[in-house]
Amino acid sequence: MALGHRMQTLAWVGIASLCLGATWAVPAKKERKKVEKPKPDLVLYENLDLDNYDMTLDSYGDIMDLNNYEELYDYGDLAPKIEVGTLAPRPKDRGALPELGTAAPTPKLQPLATTSPIRPAPPGPNTAQGLPSCLRCLCIRTSVYCDDTDLEHIPPLPPDTTYLYARFNRIGAIRAGDFMGLKKLKRIDLTSNSISWADVDAFRLLPSLQELILPENRLTALPELPRSIVRLDARLNRIPSAGLRPEAFQDLTQLQFLHLSDNQLDYIPAPLPESLRSLHLQNNNIQTMHEDTFCNSQDQSHIRRALEDIRLDGNPINLSLFPNAYFCLPRLPTGRFL
């Protein structure tokens, strides 16, 4: 009886031990499952010979198939999440925000601190109402441009004027004082005006004048020219031989271009300076010449190397009648030889 009681007690102790062990036992950590990413398809690289690897632009498409490139690597974990329609954060300082409906202030432009080459001429003594003469013309440095401005006379010019262009106007005459005191004036171009008269001293006192251009006017006489003249162009006027002073060009030792075509000349205006290079007398009324017009008949060794351009075409003269008049010239004149 006693033995049975002991066995019953040991049984209850064993059951209690098992219950306590189940209660206090530490639960085992669950093993985390590793997510295996799909392995790349290595079939693409089976035929790649790395020992003889040489990539060129021609073989690039054969070595790597770009159509399956996205399957080799998963970019899903690296792609940033972008929320469409997200606005920029508002500034903490509400004063930094512009008020709606207000226009931004317009910045003030500062004038450029550069000196323009275009400047008006100083007022001359004969300028109307004391206004600068270049209000009507354009003055650029020492050049004055008065083309096509309906001028009826030469305007007062700045004292340092070097070049004057007053073409296509209605200027009818050139007075003695129009260019007075312009010691630097080198070129005067009065093409296509209505000039019928020029004072005898209009150009003579200009010490630097080199070019006088007067075509397409109504001149019947030429005024006296300064010795500095290099080019005289008086084409398409009405100048007869009587409108030229005797020996008008002999002392012009700088003269190289003398163009008097389309006038009413009866003879060649000899003697001509040795400096002359071009003589245009076409379309006049020249009928004869002297043997000494171009050459010195007393000096057969005389040669005029500079005078290479002589035009007498459009005149009634027969150049073949004067065979001894050209021996000193490098070229025969242009004209009629029959």
Residue pairs with C-beta under 8 A, 6 or more apart in sequence:
37 74
38 74
40 71
40 72
40 73
41 68
41 71
41 72
44 64
44 65
44 68
44 72
48 63
55 63
90 97
91 97
98 104
117 140
117 141
118 138
118 139
118 140
119 134
119 139
120 132
120 134
120 135
120 139
121 132
121 133
121 134
121 139
121 144
121 156
121 157
121 158
121 161
122 132
122 158
122 159
123 130
123 131
123 132
123 133
123 156
124 133
124 156
124 157
125 156
126 156
127 133
127 155
127 156
133 155
133 156
133 157
133 158
134 144
134 158
136 146
136 149
136 151
136 155
137 144
137 145
137 146
137 149
137 155
137 166
138 144
138 145
138 146
139 145
139 158
142 158
142 160
142 161
142 162
142 163
142 184
143 161
143 162
143 163
143 164
143 165
144 157
144 158
144 161
144 163
144 164
144 165
145 165
146 155
146 164
146 165
146 166
146 169
147 165
147 166
147 167
147 168
147 169
148 167
148 168
148 169
149 166
149 169
150 169
150 170
151 166
151 169
151 170
151 171
152 169
152 170
152 171
152 172
153 171
153 172
153 173
153 175
153 178
154 166
154 171
154 174
154 175
154 178
154 179
155 166
157 164
157 179
157 182
159 181
159 182
160 184
161 182
161 184
161 185
162 184
162 185
162 186
162 187
163 185
163 186
163 187
163 189
164 185
164 187
164 188
164 189
165 189
166 189
166 190
166 193
167 189
167 190
167 191
167 192
167 193
168 191
168 192
168 193
169 192
169 193
170 193
170 194
171 190
171 193
171 194
171 195
172 193
172 194
172 195
172 196
172 197
173 195
173 196
173 197
173 198
174 190
174 195
174 197
174 198
174 199
174 202
174 223
175 199
175 202
176 199
176 200
176 201
176 202
178 202
179 185
179 188
179 202
179 203
179 206
180 205
182 206
183 206
183 207
183 208
184 208
185 206
185 208
185 209
186 208
186 209
186 210
186 211
187 209
187 210
187 211
187 213
188 203
188 209
188 211
188 212
188 213
189 211
189 213
190 213
190 214
190 217
191 213
191 214
191 215
191 216
192 215
192 216
192 217
193 216
193 217
194 217
194 218
195 214
195 217
195 218
195 219
196 217
196 218
196 219
196 220
197 219
197 220
197 221
198 219
198 221
198 222
198 223
199 223
200 223
200 224
201 223
201 224
202 223
203 209
203 212
203 223
203 224
203 225
203 226
204 223
204 224
204 225
204 226
205 226
206 226
206 228
207 226
207 228
208 228
209 225
209 226
209 228
209 229
210 228
210 229
210 230
210 231
210 254
211 229
211 230
211 231
211 233
212 225
212 229
212 231
212 232
212 233
212 234
213 231
213 233
214 233
214 234
214 237
215 233
215 234
215 235
215 236
215 237
215 259
216 235
216 236
216 237
217 234
217 236
217 237
218 237
218 238
219 234
219 237
219 238
219 239
219 243
220 237
220 238
220 239
220 240
220 243
221 239
221 243
221 244
222 234
222 239
222 243
222 244
222 245
222 248
224 245
224 248
225 232
225 248
225 252
227 251
227 252
227 253
227 254
228 254
229 252
229 254
229 255
230 254
230 255
230 256
230 257
231 255
231 256
231 257
231 259
232 255
232 257
232 258
232 259
232 260
233 257
233 259
234 259
234 260
234 263
235 259
235 260
235 261
235 262
235 263
235 280
236 261
236 262
236 263
237 262
237 263
238 263
238 264
239 260
239 263
239 264
239 265
240 263
240 264
240 265
240 266
241 264
241 265
241 266
241 267
241 269
244 265
244 269
247 271
248 269
249 255
249 258
249 269
249 271
249 272
249 273
249 276
250 271
250 272
250 273
251 273
252 273
252 275
253 273
253 274
253 275
254 275
255 273
255 275
255 276
256 275
256 276
256 277
256 278
256 306
257 276
257 277
257 278
258 272
258 276
258 278
258 279
258 280
259 278
259 280
260 269
260 280
260 281
260 284
261 280
261 281
261 282
261 283
261 284
261 311
261 314
262 282
262 283
262 284
263 284
264 284
264 285
265 281
265 284
265 285
265 286
266 284
266 285
266 286
266 287
267 286
267 287
267 288
267 289
268 279
268 281
268 286
268 289
268 293
268 312
270 290
270 292
270 293
270 294
272 279
272 293
272 294
272 307
274 304
274 306
275 306
276 306
276 307
277 306
277 307
277 308
277 309
278 307
278 308
278 309
279 307
279 309
279 310
279 311
280 309
280 311
281 310
281 311
281 312
281 315
282 311
282 312
282 313
282 314
282 315
282 334
282 335
283 313
283 314
283 315
284 314
284 315
285 315
285 316
286 312
286 315
286 316
286 317
287 315
287 316
287 317
288 317
289 317
289 322
289 325
290 325
291 297
291 322
291 324
291 325
292 325
293 325
294 304
294 307
294 310
294 325
294 326
294 328
294 329
295 302
295 304
295 324
295 325
295 326
295 327
295 328
295 329
296 302
296 328
297 324
300 327
302 328
303 328
303 330
304 328
304 329
304 330
305 330
307 329
307 330
308 329
308 330
308 331
309 331
310 329
310 331
310 333
310 334
311 333
311 334
311 335
312 319
312 333
312 334
312 335
312 336
313 334
313 335
313 336
315 335
315 336
317 335
317 336
318 336
318 337
318 338
319 332
319 333
319 335
319 336
319 337
320 337
320 338
326 332
326 333
